[in-house]
Amino acid sequence: MDLNVLRKKLRKDNPRWVILLIDIIIVFGCYVTFNFILNSFLGEFDIELMFKQSLIILTIYLMSFLFMKTYREIVRHTGLSEAIRIFKTVWLACMVLFLITFLVRSTALKDSTWGEYLRLSYAVIFSHGFFTMVMLVAARVVYRQVYELLFFTKRKSRHVLIFGASRPGLVAYAMLQDDIRSKNKVIAFVEDKPNRVGKNSRGVRILHITDIDHNFVRKNDIDEVIIAVENDDPERLSRVTDHFHNLNIDLKIMQPGRSLLSGGGKRQIRQLRIEDLLGRKPIKLDNPVVEKELKGRTILITGAAGSIGSELARQIAILSYKRVVFVDQAESALYDVQQTIHTSNPEEAYYIVGDVRDKIFMRRIFEIHRPDVVFHAAAYKHVPLMEANPYEAIWTNVYGSRIMADLSMEYNVYKFVMISTDKAVNPTNVMGASKRAAEMYVNSCNEQSETNFIITRFGNVLGSNGSVIPLFEKQLTKGGPLTLTHPEITRFFMTIPEACQLVLEAGTMGKGGEIFVFDMGKSVKIIDLAKRMIKLKGYRYPQDIDIKIVGLRPGEKIYEELLANNENTLKTHHPKIMIAKVCTEDLLMKRRQIDVLCGLVEHSEISCAERADLEIVRQLKAIVPEFISQNSIFDQLDK
């Protein structure tokens, strides 16, 4: 047969009945062989009886194959799980044949004609079963080997190290062995615990991490390291990744099993991501009260097309709500949210293009949908842009928030949850100060109505629009350098799903008037984050990609804070969520000052844009006295 013809036949998945037929032929061949060997040795070989009894054998094995569905598997993907299924299938057939033979020999049937056919030899049943099992597995393995020989011989074998010699490491090893599309050779398991070093696992040696150096990597031609450990201690992970990154080895990771339980995910080996190296354990929440709190309610989300709003939308959409309303002024981004969300009640999901600064339009939404819970995520957040456009910052972040809070009181909303930022703490820029003023107004509303007004405050969100991670990724794509504003700058980080889980949790536990702050672990030096991203992309710092210091931008802090100097915290039922104790004595005065500020924005008659900006920022500083501008044109107002 021509080699190309054979390749085409092997490429094509054969009909399942062909696999079943081949298995039956193997069963028949094994039975004839062992019947001949054993009965010839005893001098009792009867070819006519053998063929009649083979009908019983084939019938039982056929039923066993159909019951266990072994013929449905793709033969070229045969691995350990398929071999175990074949073992169970063969021994199921053997047990049935043993039972039939035992019953025949124990009754009067043994002397009948049918009894002669059904009375099988125990030795033949056992020997035939064992040999059949071996041949069924062997046939599949041979098929797989021929397939790999024809299609994968030109592929270079990847030499892999697995960090972790416990159960997750063994799972990773099995996954590599079962991957027929990649030729993987596990050179060694690697551990940082001395008690396992020097032993063998699956016939592969276990080495200490210090044994893996440049000489070892070069000698064994190591291509990648897979981190497979159940203990996801962030400090340990950082040490391990730093060690292998210094050896210029590609890193992958297999998620710990317990992290997949709640999501029903599947084990997979993937590239190491920057969120794996946050320096703290991922925040996990699974509070059934959240779903109970939102069940049967109408929910309104503003800023639903933003980074936080869209993830909130995804997480809320799977709950048993009555109706959900998504509002955002970004038409294309809101369309993307609409296409990606599969809600439990799609006919009760509404996507509205609108602006929170338009009070008449927003009142119409409240009038039509009568929301029970409002998640207010609409805001401008980019510090340098808002420093250059204070009018827009205050118009959206303060004026828009005031409209949403007032309408929530007017329409007796049950809970109003505002999403704030750590930049509202001791602000040095217009954006942070505008969010702090919005916090004050929302807090002041809590005593004015039955609505429970709740504020959540957290730091930077990994991967959000305009954040440092996407910026670094674009710069890496262009070949660098990565731009950094200051070598000592630090930030708190969390992932988008973490942030939204905490917002939902805080919104559930909040009774009104609280500012919830989240324990985000230690702040991360951005320069360290940049170096890790360079290494994750397979580059060397500074040889391949350098880091350029460009200076602080207008209004930018070196260090972020989650609490102001005069704020303390109260504990909640969740160790990662705290309540900030803020001063509420002068909230009514602040409310009146915010009304004046909003009046300036709404009815400003100052013709000069620069003078208008100075006027509204001066009023903002009166509302937020701790707002001290840094590296900004508004420094003059502090003097």
C-alpha positions as CSV (number, residue, x, y, z in Angstrom):
1,M,0.0,0.0,0.0
2,D,1.2,3.5,-0.8
3,L,2.5,5.4,2.3
4,N,0.3,8.4,1.5
5,V,-2.8,6.3,1.2
6,L,-2.0,4.7,4.6
7,R,-1.6,8.2,6.1
8,K,-5.0,9.3,4.7
9,K,-6.7,6.2,6.1
10,L,-5.1,6.7,9.5
11,R,-6.0,10.4,9.6
12,K,-9.6,9.6,9.1
13,D,-11.6,8.3,12.1
14,N,-13.0,4.9,11.2
15,P,-16.6,4.1,11.8
16,R,-17.2,2.8,15.3
17,W,-18.5,-0.6,14.1
18,V,-15.1,-1.3,12.5
19,I,-13.4,-0.9,15.9
20,L,-16.0,-3.2,17.4
21,L,-15.5,-5.8,14.7
22,I,-11.7,-5.7,15.1
23,D,-12.2,-6.2,18.9
24,I,-14.5,-9.2,18.3
25,I,-11.9,-10.7,15.8
26,I,-9.2,-10.3,18.5
27,V,-11.5,-12.1,21.1
28,F,-12.1,-14.9,18.6
29,G,-8.4,-15.3,17.7
30,C,-7.4,-15.4,21.3
31,Y,-10.0,-18.0,22.2
32,V,-9.0,-20.3,19.3
33,T,-5.4,-20.0,20.3
34,F,-5.8,-20.8,24.0
35,N,-8.4,-23.5,23.4
36,F,-6.1,-25.2,21.1
37,I,-3.0,-24.9,23.4
38,L,-4.7,-26.1,26.6
39,N,-7.0,-28.8,25.2
40,S,-4.3,-30.2,22.9
41,F,-2.0,-30.5,25.9
42,L,-4.8,-32.4,27.7
43,G,-5.6,-34.5,24.6
44,E,-9.2,-33.2,24.6
45,F,-9.2,-30.8,21.6
46,D,-12.5,-30.9,19.8
47,I,-12.7,-28.3,16.9
48,E,-16.5,-28.7,16.4
49,L,-17.1,-28.1,20.2
50,M,-14.7,-25.2,20.2
51,F,-16.5,-23.3,17.4
52,K,-19.9,-23.9,19.0
53,Q,-18.6,-22.6,22.4
54,S,-17.0,-19.6,20.7
55,L,-20.5,-18.4,19.8
56,I,-21.2,-18.1,23.6
57,I,-17.8,-16.4,24.2
58,L,-18.3,-13.9,21.4
59,T,-21.9,-13.1,22.4
60,I,-20.9,-12.3,26.0
61,Y,-17.9,-10.2,24.9
62,L,-20.0,-8.3,22.4
63,M,-22.5,-7.5,25.1
64,S,-19.7,-6.4,27.4
65,F,-18.2,-4.1,24.7
66,L,-21.6,-2.6,24.0
67,F,-22.2,-2.0,27.7
68,M,-18.8,-0.4,28.4
69,K,-18.7,1.4,25.1
70,T,-15.0,0.7,24.5
71,Y,-15.5,1.0,20.7
72,R,-16.4,4.7,21.0
73,E,-12.9,5.8,21.9
74,I,-10.5,7.3,19.4
75,V,-7.9,4.6,19.1
76,R,-5.0,6.9,18.4
77,H,-5.7,8.7,21.7
78,T,-5.3,5.5,23.8
79,G,-3.9,6.1,27.2
80,L,-4.1,4.8,30.8
81,S,-7.8,5.6,31.2
82,E,-8.6,3.6,28.0
83,A,-6.5,0.6,29.2
84,I,-8.3,0.6,32.5
85,R,-11.7,0.6,30.7
86,I,-10.6,-2.4,28.6
87,F,-9.5,-4.2,31.8
88,K,-12.9,-3.7,33.3
89,T,-14.7,-4.8,30.1
90,V,-12.7,-8.0,29.8
91,W,-13.2,-9.0,33.4
92,L,-16.9,-8.2,33.2
93,A,-17.2,-10.7,30.4
94,C,-15.0,-13.2,32.3
95,M,-17.2,-13.0,35.4
96,V,-20.4,-13.5,33.3
97,L,-18.8,-16.6,31.7
98,F,-17.6,-17.9,35.1
99,L,-21.2,-17.5,36.4
100,I,-22.8,-19.3,33.4
101,T,-20.3,-22.2,33.7
102,F,-20.8,-22.5,37.4
103,L,-24.6,-22.6,37.1
104,V,-24.5,-25.2,34.4
105,R,-22.2,-27.4,36.4
106,S,-24.3,-27.1,39.5
107,T,-27.6,-28.1,37.8
108,A,-29.0,-30.8,35.6
109,L,-28.1,-28.9,32.5
110,K,-24.6,-30.3,32.7
111,D,-25.7,-33.6,31.1
112,S,-27.8,-32.0,28.3
113,T,-26.7,-31.0,24.8
114,W,-26.9,-27.3,25.7
115,G,-25.0,-28.0,28.9
116,E,-22.1,-29.4,26.9
117,Y,-21.9,-26.1,24.9
118,L,-22.3,-23.9,28.0
119,R,-19.9,-25.8,30.2
120,L,-16.7,-24.0,29.6
121,S,-13.2,-24.6,31.0
122,Y,-12.3,-22.3,33.9
123,A,-8.7,-22.4,32.8
124,V,-9.7,-21.4,29.2
125,I,-11.9,-18.6,30.4
126,F,-9.2,-17.1,32.7
127,S,-6.3,-17.6,30.3
128,H,-8.4,-16.3,27.3
129,G,-9.5,-13.2,29.3
130,F,-6.0,-12.3,30.3
131,F,-4.5,-12.8,26.8
132,T,-7.5,-10.9,25.2
133,M,-7.0,-7.9,27.5
134,V,-3.3,-7.8,26.6
135,M,-4.0,-8.0,22.9
136,L,-6.8,-5.4,22.9
137,V,-4.5,-2.9,24.6
138,A,-1.5,-3.9,22.5
139,A,-3.5,-3.5,19.3
140,R,-4.4,0.1,20.3
141,V,-0.9,0.9,21.4
142,V,0.5,-0.4,18.1
143,Y,-2.0,1.6,16.2
144,R,-1.0,4.7,18.2
145,Q,2.7,4.1,17.7
146,V,2.2,3.6,13.9
147,Y,0.2,6.8,13.8
148,E,2.8,8.8,15.7
149,L,5.6,7.3,13.6
150,L,3.9,8.4,10.4
151,F,2.9,11.9,11.5
152,F,5.1,13.1,14.3
153,T,8.6,11.7,13.5
154,K,9.8,15.1,12.2
155,R,8.8,16.8,15.4
156,K,11.6,17.5,17.8
157,S,11.1,16.0,21.2
158,R,10.5,18.6,23.9
159,H,12.6,18.1,27.1
160,V,10.5,19.1,30.1
161,L,11.0,19.5,33.8
162,I,8.1,19.2,36.2
163,F,8.4,21.2,39.4
164,G,6.4,19.2,42.0
165,A,6.7,15.5,42.6
166,S,3.5,15.0,44.5
167,R,0.1,14.2,43.0
168,P,-0.3,17.4,40.8
169,G,3.1,16.7,39.3
170,L,2.0,13.1,38.5
171,V,-1.1,14.4,36.9
172,A,1.0,16.8,34.7
173,Y,3.2,13.9,33.8
174,A,0.2,11.8,32.7
175,M,-1.1,14.7,30.7
176,L,2.2,15.1,28.8
177,Q,2.3,11.3,28.1
178,D,-1.2,11.4,26.8
179,D,-0.5,14.3,24.5
180,I,0.2,12.5,21.2
181,R,0.5,15.8,19.2
182,S,3.6,16.8,21.1
183,K,6.6,14.7,21.8
184,N,7.3,15.3,25.4
185,K,10.1,13.8,27.4
186,V,10.1,14.5,31.1
187,I,13.8,14.7,32.1
188,A,13.2,15.0,35.8
189,F,10.9,16.1,38.6
190,V,12.1,19.1,40.6
191,E,11.5,19.8,44.2
192,D,12.5,22.3,46.8
193,K,11.8,19.9,49.7
194,P,14.9,17.7,50.6
195,N,12.8,14.7,51.8
196,R,11.8,13.8,48.2
197,V,15.1,14.5,46.5
198,G,17.0,11.5,45.3
199,K,14.0,9.2,44.8
200,N,12.3,8.2,41.6
201,S,8.7,8.7,40.6
202,R,7.2,7.0,37.5
203,G,10.8,6.0,36.7
204,V,11.9,9.6,36.6
205,R,14.5,11.0,39.0
206,I,13.6,13.7,41.5
207,L,16.2,16.5,41.7
208,H,16.5,19.5,44.0
209,I,15.9,22.9,42.5
210,T,19.5,23.9,43.2
211,D,20.6,21.1,40.9
212,I,19.0,22.9,37.9
213,D,21.6,25.4,36.7
214,H,22.8,26.7,33.3
215,N,25.0,23.6,32.8
216,F,22.1,21.2,33.5
217,V,19.8,23.1,31.2
218,R,22.4,23.1,28.4
219,K,23.4,19.5,28.8
220,N,19.8,18.2,28.8
221,D,18.5,20.7,26.3
222,I,15.6,21.7,28.5
223,D,12.8,23.5,26.7
224,E,10.3,24.3,29.5
225,V,9.3,23.8,33.1
226,I,5.8,23.0,34.2
227,I,4.9,24.1,37.8
228,A,2.4,21.6,39.2
229,V,1.9,22.0,43.0
230,E,-1.1,22.0,45.2
231,N,0.4,24.6,47.6
232,D,0.0,27.9,45.8
233,D,2.0,29.9,48.3
234,P,2.8,33.1,46.5
235,E,6.3,33.6,48.0
236,R,7.3,30.0,47.0
237,L,5.9,30.5,43.5
238,S,7.9,33.8,43.2
239,R,11.1,32.1,44.3
240,V,10.6,29.2,41.9
241,T,9.7,31.3,38.9
242,D,12.7,33.7,39.6
243,H,15.1,30.7,39.6
244,F,13.9,29.3,36.3
245,H,13.5,32.7,34.7
246,N,17.2,33.3,35.4
247,L,18.0,30.2,33.4
248,N,15.9,31.5,30.5
249,I,13.5,28.6,30.5
250,D,9.9,28.8,29.3
251,L,7.5,28.5,32.2
252,K,4.0,26.9,32.3
253,I,1.7,26.1,35.2
254,M,-1.0,23.6,36.0
255,Q,-3.7,25.1,38.3
256,P,-4.2,23.5,41.7
257,G,-7.1,21.1,41.8
258,R,-8.9,22.9,44.6
259,S,-9.0,26.1,42.6
260,L,-11.1,24.3,39.9
261,L,-13.7,22.8,42.2
262,S,-16.1,25.8,42.5
263,G,-15.9,26.6,38.8
264,G,-16.1,23.1,37.5
265,G,-13.0,23.7,35.4
266,K,-10.8,21.2,33.8
267,R,-7.1,20.6,34.5
268,Q,-4.9,22.2,31.9
269,I,-1.3,23.2,31.5
270,R,-1.1,26.8,30.4
271,Q,1.4,29.7,30.1
272,L,2.3,31.4,33.4
273,R,0.5,34.7,33.6
274,I,1.3,37.8,35.5
275,E,-1.7,37.4,37.9
276,D,-0.1,34.1,39.0
277,L,2.7,36.3,40.5
278,L,0.7,38.9,42.4
279,G,2.6,38.0,45.6
280,R,-0.5,36.9,47.5
281,K,-3.0,34.1,47.4
282,P,-6.0,34.6,45.1
283,I,-9.1,35.9,46.9
284,K,-11.8,33.2,46.8
285,L,-15.5,33.9,47.6
286,D,-18.4,31.6,47.5
287,N,-21.1,33.2,49.6
288,P,-24.6,31.8,48.9
289,V,-26.1,34.9,50.5
290,V,-25.0,36.9,47.5
291,E,-27.4,35.0,45.2
292,K,-30.1,35.1,47.8
293,E,-29.7,38.9,48.2
294,L,-30.2,39.5,44.5
295,K,-32.7,36.8,43.8
296,G,-35.9,38.1,42.3
297,R,-34.7,41.7,42.2
298,T,-34.3,44.2,39.4
299,I,-30.6,45.2,39.1
300,L,-29.2,48.3,37.4
301,I,-25.5,48.5,36.5
302,T,-24.0,51.7,35.2
303,G,-20.7,51.7,33.4
304,A,-21.7,48.2,32.4
305,A,-19.3,48.1,29.4
306,G,-16.2,49.0,31.5
307,S,-13.7,46.6,32.9
308,I,-15.4,46.3,36.3
309,G,-19.0,46.9,35.1
310,S,-18.7,44.2,32.3
311,E,-17.4,41.6,34.8
312,L,-20.1,42.5,37.3
313,A,-22.6,42.1,34.5
314,R,-21.2,38.6,33.7
315,Q,-21.3,37.5,37.3
316,I,-24.8,38.9,38.0
317,A,-26.2,37.5,34.7
318,I,-25.9,33.9,36.0
319,L,-27.9,34.6,39.1
320,S,-31.7,34.3,39.6
321,Y,-32.5,38.0,39.2
322,K,-35.9,39.3,38.1
323,R,-34.5,41.8,35.6
324,V,-31.1,43.3,34.9
325,V,-30.5,46.6,33.1
326,F,-27.0,47.4,31.7
327,V,-26.3,51.1,31.0
328,D,-23.2,52.6,29.3
329,Q,-22.5,55.5,26.9
330,A,-20.0,53.3,24.9
331,E,-22.1,51.8,22.2
332,S,-19.6,49.3,20.7
333,A,-18.3,48.1,24.1
334,L,-21.9,47.6,25.4
335,Y,-22.6,45.6,22.2
336,D,-19.7,43.3,23.1
337,V,-21.1,42.8,26.5
338,Q,-24.4,41.9,25.0
339,Q,-22.8,39.3,22.7
340,T,-20.8,37.6,25.5
341,I,-23.4,37.4,28.2
342,H,-25.7,34.4,28.3
343,T,-28.2,35.2,30.9
344,S,-30.5,32.9,32.7
345,N,-33.5,35.1,31.7
346,P,-32.4,36.7,28.5
347,E,-35.7,38.3,27.8
348,E,-35.3,40.2,31.1
349,A,-31.9,41.7,30.2
350,Y,-31.9,45.3,28.8
351,Y,-28.9,47.0,27.2
352,I,-29.3,50.8,27.2
353,V,-26.9,53.3,25.6
354,G,-27.1,56.3,27.9
355,D,-25.2,58.8,30.0
356,V,-25.4,59.0,33.8
357,R,-25.0,62.8,33.5
358,D,-28.3,63.1,31.7
359,K,-30.8,63.3,34.5
360,I,-33.9,63.3,32.3
361,F,-32.8,60.2,30.5
362,M,-31.8,58.4,33.7
363,R,-35.1,59.3,35.4
364,R,-36.9,57.6,32.5
365,I,-34.8,54.4,33.1
366,F,-35.7,54.4,36.8
367,E,-39.4,55.1,36.0
368,I,-39.6,52.2,33.5
369,H,-37.5,49.6,35.3
370,R,-37.8,50.5,39.0
371,P,-34.5,49.0,40.1
372,D,-34.1,47.4,43.5
373,V,-30.3,47.3,43.5
374,V,-28.0,49.8,41.7
375,F,-24.3,49.1,41.1
376,H,-22.8,52.4,40.1
377,A,-19.5,51.7,38.2
378,A,-19.7,54.6,35.7
379,A,-16.7,56.9,36.1
380,Y,-13.6,58.4,34.5
381,K,-10.5,56.9,36.0
382,H,-7.4,57.9,34.1
383,V,-5.3,60.2,36.3
384,P,-3.3,62.2,33.7
385,L,-6.3,62.6,31.4
386,M,-8.6,63.8,34.1
387,E,-5.9,66.2,35.4
388,A,-6.0,67.8,32.0
389,N,-9.8,67.7,31.9
390,P,-11.1,68.4,35.4
391,Y,-14.5,69.6,34.0
392,E,-15.2,66.1,32.5
393,A,-13.9,64.4,35.7
394,I,-16.2,66.3,38.0
395,W,-19.1,66.2,35.6
396,T,-19.1,62.4,35.4
397,N,-17.6,61.3,38.8
398,V,-19.4,63.8,41.0
399,Y,-22.3,65.2,39.0
400,G,-23.2,61.8,37.5
401,S,-22.9,60.1,40.9
402,R,-25.2,62.7,42.5
403,I,-27.8,62.1,39.8
404,M,-27.7,58.4,40.4
405,A,-27.8,58.7,44.2
406,D,-30.7,61.2,44.1
407,L,-32.8,59.0,41.7
408,S,-32.1,56.0,43.9
409,M,-33.6,57.9,46.9
410,E,-36.5,59.2,44.9
411,Y,-37.4,55.7,43.6
412,N,-36.8,53.9,46.9
413,V,-34.0,51.7,45.7
414,Y,-33.1,49.0,48.2
415,K,-29.3,49.2,47.9
416,F,-27.0,51.5,46.1
417,V,-23.4,50.3,45.7
418,M,-20.8,52.8,44.5
419,I,-17.4,51.6,43.2
420,S,-14.7,53.9,44.3
421,T,-10.9,53.7,44.2
422,D,-7.8,53.9,46.5
423,K,-6.9,57.1,44.7
424,A,-9.7,58.8,46.7
425,V,-7.5,58.4,49.8
426,N,-5.4,61.5,50.4
427,P,-5.8,62.4,46.8
428,T,-3.1,64.1,44.8
429,N,-5.1,64.4,41.6
430,V,-8.4,65.6,40.3
431,M,-9.6,62.1,39.5
432,G,-9.0,60.8,43.1
433,A,-10.5,64.0,44.6
434,S,-13.6,63.7,42.4
435,K,-14.1,60.1,43.6
436,R,-13.7,61.2,47.2
437,A,-16.3,64.0,46.8
438,A,-18.6,61.4,45.3
439,E,-18.0,59.1,48.3
440,M,-19.0,62.0,50.6
441,Y,-22.2,62.8,48.7
442,V,-23.2,59.1,48.6
443,N,-22.5,58.8,52.3
444,S,-24.6,61.9,53.1
445,C,-27.6,60.3,51.3
446,N,-27.7,57.4,53.7
447,E,-29.4,59.4,56.3
448,Q,-31.8,61.1,53.9
449,S,-33.8,58.0,52.8
450,E,-34.5,54.3,53.3
451,T,-32.0,53.4,50.6
452,N,-28.9,51.7,51.9
453,F,-25.9,53.5,50.4
454,I,-22.7,51.4,50.3
455,I,-19.2,52.3,48.9
456,T,-16.5,49.9,47.9
457,R,-12.9,51.0,47.6
458,F,-10.0,49.0,46.1
459,G,-6.8,49.5,44.1
460,N,-5.6,48.8,40.6
461,V,-7.3,46.0,38.6
462,L,-5.0,43.8,36.5
463,G,-5.9,43.9,32.8
464,S,-8.5,46.7,33.1
465,N,-8.7,49.2,30.2
466,G,-5.8,51.6,30.4
467,S,-4.0,49.8,33.2
468,V,-0.3,49.2,33.3
469,I,-0.4,45.5,32.2
470,P,-2.0,46.1,28.7
471,L,0.4,49.1,28.3
472,F,3.4,46.9,29.0
473,E,2.1,44.2,26.7
474,K,1.8,46.7,23.8
475,Q,5.3,47.9,24.5
476,L,6.7,44.4,24.6
477,T,5.0,43.7,21.2
478,K,6.9,46.6,19.7
479,G,10.2,45.5,21.2
480,G,10.3,47.9,24.1
481,P,11.4,49.7,26.1
482,L,8.9,49.5,28.9
483,T,8.1,53.0,30.2
484,L,8.0,53.6,34.0
485,T,7.2,56.9,35.7
486,H,9.4,56.3,38.8
487,P,11.7,53.5,40.0
488,E,10.0,53.3,43.4
489,I,6.4,53.5,42.4
490,T,4.2,50.8,43.9
491,R,0.5,49.8,43.5
492,F,-2.0,47.4,45.0
493,F,-3.3,44.9,42.5
494,M,-6.2,42.5,42.1
495,T,-7.8,40.7,39.2
496,I,-11.1,41.8,37.6
497,P,-13.0,38.7,38.9
498,E,-11.6,39.2,42.4
499,A,-12.7,42.9,42.4
500,C,-16.2,42.0,41.3
501,Q,-16.6,39.2,43.8
502,L,-15.7,41.6,46.6
503,V,-18.1,44.2,45.3
504,L,-20.9,41.7,45.3
505,E,-19.9,40.5,48.8
506,A,-19.7,44.0,50.2
507,G,-23.0,44.9,48.6
508,T,-24.6,41.9,50.3
509,M,-23.2,42.5,53.8
510,G,-23.6,46.3,53.7
511,K,-26.4,47.9,55.8
512,G,-25.8,51.4,54.6
513,G,-23.3,54.1,55.3
514,E,-20.2,51.9,55.1
515,I,-17.0,52.3,53.0
516,F,-15.7,48.8,52.4
517,V,-11.9,48.5,51.8
518,F,-10.3,45.2,50.7
519,D,-7.1,43.6,51.9
520,M,-5.1,43.4,48.7
521,G,-1.9,42.1,50.3
522,K,1.4,43.9,49.9
523,S,1.8,46.6,47.3
524,V,3.8,45.6,44.2
525,K,6.7,47.6,42.9
526,I,5.9,48.3,39.3
527,I,9.5,47.9,38.2
528,D,9.5,44.4,39.6
529,L,6.2,43.8,37.7
530,A,7.8,45.0,34.5
531,K,10.8,42.7,34.9
532,R,8.6,39.7,35.5
533,M,6.6,40.5,32.4
534,I,9.8,40.7,30.3
535,K,10.8,37.3,31.6
536,L,7.3,35.8,31.1
537,K,7.5,36.8,27.4
538,G,10.9,35.0,27.1
539,Y,13.1,38.1,26.9
540,R,16.0,39.1,29.1
541,Y,16.3,42.4,31.0
542,P,18.0,44.6,30.1
543,Q,19.7,42.8,27.2
544,D,16.6,42.3,25.1
545,I,14.0,44.7,26.6
546,D,15.0,47.7,28.8
547,I,13.0,49.8,31.2
548,K,12.9,53.5,30.7
549,I,12.1,56.0,33.6
550,V,10.0,58.8,32.1
551,G,9.1,60.8,35.3
552,L,5.9,61.1,37.3
553,R,2.8,62.2,35.4
554,P,0.6,65.1,36.5
555,G,-1.2,64.1,39.7
556,E,0.5,60.7,40.0
557,K,1.4,59.2,43.4
558,I,4.5,57.1,44.2
559,Y,2.6,55.1,46.8
560,E,-1.1,54.4,46.9
561,E,-3.1,54.1,50.2
562,L,-6.3,52.3,51.0
563,L,-7.0,54.3,54.2
564,A,-6.6,58.0,55.0
565,N,-4.4,59.0,58.0
566,N,-7.5,59.6,60.2
567,E,-9.3,56.4,59.2
568,N,-9.3,53.1,61.0
569,T,-11.1,49.8,60.1
570,L,-13.6,47.5,61.5
571,K,-13.6,43.8,60.8
572,T,-16.3,41.9,58.9
573,H,-17.2,38.3,58.6
574,H,-14.7,38.0,55.7
575,P,-11.0,38.4,56.5
576,K,-10.3,40.2,53.2
577,I,-13.1,42.8,53.7
578,M,-12.9,45.7,56.2
579,I,-15.0,48.8,56.9
580,A,-13.2,52.1,56.9
581,K,-14.2,54.4,59.8
582,V,-14.6,57.8,58.2
583,C,-15.6,61.2,59.7
584,T,-19.3,61.8,59.1
585,E,-19.8,65.0,61.3
586,D,-19.8,67.5,58.4
587,L,-21.4,65.5,55.7
588,L,-24.4,67.9,55.4
589,M,-22.0,70.8,54.9
590,K,-20.0,68.8,52.3
591,R,-23.3,68.0,50.6
592,R,-24.1,71.7,50.2
593,Q,-20.5,72.3,48.9
594,I,-20.9,69.5,46.4
595,D,-24.2,71.1,45.2
596,V,-22.2,74.3,44.6
597,L,-19.6,72.4,42.7
598,C,-22.2,70.7,40.5
599,G,-23.8,74.1,39.9
600,L,-20.4,75.4,38.7
601,V,-20.2,72.5,36.3
602,E,-23.8,72.8,35.1
603,H,-24.1,76.5,34.8
604,S,-20.6,77.8,34.5
605,E,-20.5,81.2,32.7
606,I,-16.7,81.6,32.8
607,S,-15.6,82.0,29.2
608,C,-11.9,81.1,29.7
609,A,-11.5,77.3,30.0
610,E,-8.3,77.6,32.1
611,R,-10.0,79.9,34.6
612,A,-13.1,77.6,34.7
613,D,-10.9,74.6,35.5
614,L,-9.2,76.6,38.3
615,E,-12.5,77.6,39.7
616,I,-14.0,74.1,39.8
617,V,-10.8,72.6,41.2
618,R,-10.6,75.3,43.9
619,Q,-14.2,74.3,45.0
620,L,-13.1,70.6,44.8
621,K,-10.2,71.3,47.2
622,A,-12.6,73.1,49.6
623,I,-14.7,69.9,49.7
624,V,-11.7,67.6,50.0
625,P,-9.1,69.6,52.0
626,E,-6.6,66.7,52.0
627,F,-6.4,67.0,48.2
628,I,-2.9,68.4,47.6
629,S,-1.9,68.5,44.0
630,Q,1.4,66.9,42.8
631,N,3.3,67.8,39.7
632,S,0.2,69.6,38.4
633,I,-0.9,73.1,37.2
634,F,-3.2,73.1,40.2
635,D,-0.3,73.3,42.6
636,Q,-0.9,77.0,42.7
637,L,-4.2,76.5,44.5
638,D,-2.5,74.9,47.4
639,K,-0.3,78.0,48.1
